[in-house]
């Protein structure tokens, strides 16, 4: 009988020891909100790597507070850059008063982005100062910094919890810009748990008040890997205006090179 009791005690002790080890392991592996926010954002970025380059047609719909609309037609070119941020070229084709306007952006993970705007009326290329990156792009509700590619090093992170966005169970992550010239104190990003796609972003101004909300709609997959939203709407809560971007005719790996993103040829791009 004594031996049986001893065996039982040893079994119970072993179970307690195993439970304690499991608890310690779980605690050691638990991520802080900062670590989890960073991990989610990294996963979202890494799942889209490898698209090389792309072209697309875009319509920009500007709406004022009264709901009146004006439409611009735009051609987009983008190129992935190894160990750096992406390059993009935005060319305005319509209406006539903005035709020929071109915007070139070289994103960088740490250094300030390089951005240039060609205005045909002035017949000159204007460099966008990093101090002016929070200014509106071509009268839209998008700022110049909103047109830069997302790079992990541009922010610090904090996981806030889980929440529904666009009808999808999503991670809610707060991102704080590292650049002191950013027009934002922070942004809150909703990333769905299945595909790690950005569903919504809230932007907070320098006074930490909600300024804008960007909503992504109608994601479609290309090359069996890369997802692109067919519509993006930026709503400014402070002035009542909004800008919607509608995308068509996506093409990937078209053979674009550095030569297609040259500030010296901005006056001649079509």
C-alpha positions in Angstrom: 0.0 0.0 0.0 2.9 2.3 0.9 4.5 1.7 -2.5 1.3 2.5 -4.3 1.0 5.8 -2.5 4.6 6.6 -3.3 4.0 5.9 -7.0 0.9 8.1 -7.0 2.8 10.9 -5.3 5.6 10.6 -7.8 3.1 10.7 -10.7 1.4 13.8 -9.3 4.8 15.5 -8.8 5.8 14.7 -12.4 2.5 16.1 -13.7 3.0 19.3 -11.8 6.6 19.6 -13.0 5.5 19.1 -16.6 2.7 21.7 -16.2 5.2 24.2 -14.7 7.6 23.6 -17.6 4.8 24.2 -20.1 3.8 27.4 -18.4 7.4 28.6 -18.3 7.8 27.8 -22.1 4.6 29.6 -22.9 5.7 32.7 -20.9 9.1 32.7 -22.6 7.6 32.4 -26.1 4.9 35.1 -25.4 5.4 38.2 -27.5 5.1 41.7 -26.2 2.5 44.0 -28.0 5.5 45.7 -29.7 7.0 42.4 -30.9 3.6 41.0 -32.1 2.8 44.3 -33.9 6.1 44.1 -35.7 5.7 40.4 -36.5 2.3 40.9 -38.0 3.5 43.9 -40.1 6.5 41.9 -41.3 4.4 39.0 -42.4 2.1 41.3 -44.3 5.1 42.8 -46.1 6.9 39.5 -46.8 3.9 37.8 -48.3 3.9 40.2 -51.2 7.6 40.2 -52.0 8.6 39.1 -55.5 6.3 41.0 -57.8 9.3 42.6 -59.5 7.5 45.4 -61.4 3.9 46.3 -62.3 1.8 48.7 -64.4 -1.8 49.7 -64.0 -4.4 52.2 -65.0 -6.0 54.3 -62.3 -8.9 56.7 -62.0 -8.8 59.3 -59.2 -12.2 60.5 -58.1 -12.0 63.8 -56.1 -15.2 64.6 -54.0 -15.8 67.8 -52.2 -17.9 68.2 -49.0 -21.0 68.7 -51.2 -20.4 65.4 -53.1 -19.4 67.1 -56.4 -16.8 64.9 -58.3 -13.9 65.5 -60.6 -12.1 62.6 -62.3 -8.5 62.2 -63.3 -7.0 59.3 -65.4 -3.6 58.1 -64.5 -1.0 55.5 -65.6 1.0 53.8 -62.8 4.4 52.1 -63.0 6.1 50.5 -60.0 9.3 48.6 -59.5 10.6 46.5 -56.6 14.1 47.3 -55.4 16.3 44.8 -53.6 17.5 46.1 -50.2 15.6 49.4 -50.6 12.1 50.9 -51.0 10.1 50.6 -54.2 10.2 53.1 -57.1 6.9 54.4 -58.5 6.0 56.7 -61.4 2.5 58.4 -61.6 1.6 59.9 -65.0 -1.6 62.0 -65.4 -3.3 61.7 -68.8 -6.7 63.4 -68.2 -8.2 66.0 -67.9 -6.3 68.4 -70.1 -5.3 70.8 -67.3 -3.2 68.1 -65.6 -2.2 66.1 -68.7 1.6 65.5 -68.7 2.0 65.9 -64.9 4.3 63.2 -63.6 5.3 62.2 -60.1 8.3 60.1 -59.3 9.0 58.5 -55.9 12.0 56.5 -54.6 11.1 55.1 -51.3 13.7 54.3 -48.7 13.5 52.2 -45.5 15.4 54.7 -43.3 16.6 57.7 -45.2 14.1 60.3 -46.4 12.2 59.4 -49.6 13.3 61.1 -52.9 10.3 62.6 -54.7 9.9 64.8 -57.7 6.9 66.4 -59.4 6.9 67.6 -63.0 4.3 70.4 -63.7 3.9 71.0 -67.5 2.4 74.5 -67.0 5.7 75.5 -65.3 7.8 73.2 -67.5 10.1 72.3 -64.7 10.7 69.4 -62.3 10.1 70.3 -58.6 11.8 68.3 -55.9 9.5 67.5 -52.9 11.2 68.5 -49.7 10.9 65.9 -46.9 9.5 68.7 -44.8 6.6 69.1 -47.2 5.7 65.4 -47.5 2.6 65.9 -45.4 1.1 68.2 -48.0 -1.7 67.2 -50.3 -0.9 65.4 -53.6 -2.5 67.1 -56.6 -5.4 68.4 -54.6 -6.4 64.9 -53.3 -6.8 63.7 -49.8 -3.6 61.6 -50.2 -0.4 63.2 -48.8 2.9 62.8 -50.6 4.0 60.4 -47.8 1.0 58.2 -48.4 2.4 57.5 -51.9 5.6 56.0 -50.5 5.9 52.2 -50.3 5.4 50.6 -46.9 8.8 49.7 -45.4 9.2 48.0 -42.0 11.9 50.4 -40.8 9.6 53.5 -41.3 7.6 52.6 -38.1 7.6 51.2 -34.6 4.7 49.0 -33.7 2.2 47.9 -31.1 -0.4 45.2 -31.4 -3.8 46.5 -30.0 -5.9 43.4 -30.3 -8.3 41.7 -32.8 -11.2 43.4 -34.5 -13.4 43.0 -37.5 -12.6 45.1 -40.6 -14.4 44.9 -43.9 -16.3 41.8 -42.5 -13.0 40.0 -41.8 -11.4 39.0 -38.5 -8.3 41.2 -38.4 -5.3 42.2 -36.3 -5.3 45.8 -35.1 -1.8 47.3 -35.1 -0.7 50.7 -34.2 2.2 52.1 -36.2 4.3 55.1 -35.2 6.3 56.9 -37.9 10.0 57.2 -37.2 10.5 60.2 -39.5 10.1 63.5 -37.5 8.7 65.2 -40.7 5.8 62.8 -40.9 2.4 64.5 -40.8 1.1 61.8 -38.5 1.7 60.9 -34.9 0.4 57.4 -35.5 -1.7 55.2 -37.7 -3.9 52.3 -36.8 -3.9 49.5 -39.4 -6.3 46.5 -39.6 -4.7 43.5 -41.3 -6.9 40.4 -41.9 -5.7 37.1 -40.3 -6.1 34.9 -43.4 -4.1 36.7 -46.2 -2.5 39.4 -44.1 -3.9 42.1 -46.3 -4.4 45.7 -45.1 -8.2 46.4 -44.8 -8.2 49.8 -43.3 -5.9 52.5 -41.9 -6.8 55.4 -39.6 -4.4 58.3 -39.7 -3.9 60.7 -36.7 -2.6 64.2 -37.3 0.2 66.0 -35.4 -2.3 66.9 -32.7 -3.2 63.2 -32.3 -6.7 63.8 -33.7 -8.3 61.4 -36.2 -7.6 63.0 -39.6 -8.3 60.4 -42.3 -9.4 56.8 -42.9 -8.2 54.8 -45.9 -10.4 51.7 -46.8 -9.3 49.0 -49.2 -11.9 47.2 -51.3 -12.3 44.4 -53.8 -8.9 42.6 -53.5 -8.0 40.4 -56.4 -5.0 37.9 -56.7 -2.4 38.0 -59.5 0.3 35.4 -60.3 -1.3 33.1 -57.7 0.4 35.2 -55.0 0.0 39.0 -55.1 -3.1 40.7 -54.0 -4.2 44.2 -55.1 -7.2 46.2 -54.1 -9.4 47.4 -56.9 -10.5 50.4 -55.0 -9.0 52.5 -52.2 -11.0 55.4 -50.6 -9.4 58.1 -48.4 -12.0 60.0 -46.3 -10.9 63.2 -44.6 -12.9 63.5 -41.4 -11.8 67.1 -40.7 -12.7 68.7 -44.1 -15.4 66.4 -45.4 -13.6 65.6 -48.6 -12.7 62.2 -50.0 -10.5 60.7 -52.8 -11.2 57.3 -54.4 -8.7 55.4 -56.5 -10.0 52.8 -58.9 -7.5 50.4 -60.4 -7.7 48.4 -63.7 -5.4 46.5 -66.1 -2.8 45.3 -63.7 0.2 43.7 -65.3 3.3 42.3 -63.5 6.9 41.5 -64.5 6.7 43.7 -67.6 10.4 44.3 -67.8 10.6 47.8 -66.3 14.1 48.9 -65.4 15.8 51.8 -63.5 15.8 53.7 -66.8 12.0 53.9 -66.7 12.2 55.8 -63.4 14.5 58.7 -64.3 13.9 62.2 -63.0 15.7 63.7 -66.0 13.1 62.2 -68.3 10.0 63.2 -66.4 9.2 65.9 -69.0 9.0 63.3 -71.7 7.1 60.4 -70.0 3.8 59.3 -71.5 
